[in-house]
Amino acid sequence: MIQLKDIAYIRDNRNILQDVNLHIKEGEHWVILGKNGSGKTTLLELMNGYEFPTAGKVQVLGNLYGQCDVREVRKSIGYISQSLFEKMNLADPVWEIVATGEYAFLRFYQDIPEEVIEKAVRMLESVRLGHLKDQLLGTLSQGERKKVMLARALMMNPTILIMDEPASGLDLYERERLLLDINELSKQQITVVYVTHHIEEIIPLFTHVALIDEGKLIAAGPKHEVLHAENLYKAFDVRVELEWFQERPWIKVLPE
């Protein structure tokens, strides 16, 4: 599905990524976990073809970037990020925001096919927001906005869904409601890649974890093998105890 091989990425004479090798296979769902500034978002930009590595190869869905039309590959990738949300028009109705995902538009400037409108409403209903379809995007809560972006990303029936800190800024209730919707993706044929720096967001859906710090992968593999106190200390420089409850990891910070 996604293969990053011997990746290096340099920006303004700074090594953002170094010697990154990551292979995401069909049927796997990955969390990329690390501190702020560790290189997580840059990895996503490489997967989406918004940035290209200084060295190494990026291959997505059998397409080698640099030897294919990246725009065509992106038609199979759903993407959720704060930077994308900021490009949306807060004065547009929610159903229209979702409908733009069918074509990867930011706004419509022509008539919208009735079948696309109906599909957008169904997507909203799938994340329990059907009752808000006619509300303006700017009137929604933070949690509702994140669900709208999830519904929008699913409009194109993506093969891969990439999410960059989708629960950022949410309170406990809204975060858990969003994570519940994300966990439902296990019923669909989608490979999910999810970036966060909060360990408790690793819900049962996720099968694998990549730990990254200062642009280098500390560990990558099945979540129960990667997530342990020693690796977490390497990634976050904080001593913790880790417990699993209902297939989610929870940490206790130890005193210095």
PEPEVEN-V855271 format. One record per helix or strand of 2 or more residues. SS is the DSSP state (a for helix, b for strand). FROM is the first residue (numbers start at 0). TO is the last residue. If there is no record, write none. Layout:
BEGIN
SS_FROM_TO + SS_FROM_TO
END
This chain:
BEGIN
b_1_10 + b_13_23 + b_29_32 + a_39_47 + b_54_59 + b_62_63 + a_69_73 + b_76_79 + a_81_84 + a_93_101 + a_113_125 + a_129_131 + a_136_138 + a_141_153 + b_159_163 + a_171_186 + b_190_195 + a_198_200 + b_207_212 + b_215_221 + a_222_225 + a_228_235 + b_239_244 + b_247_252
END
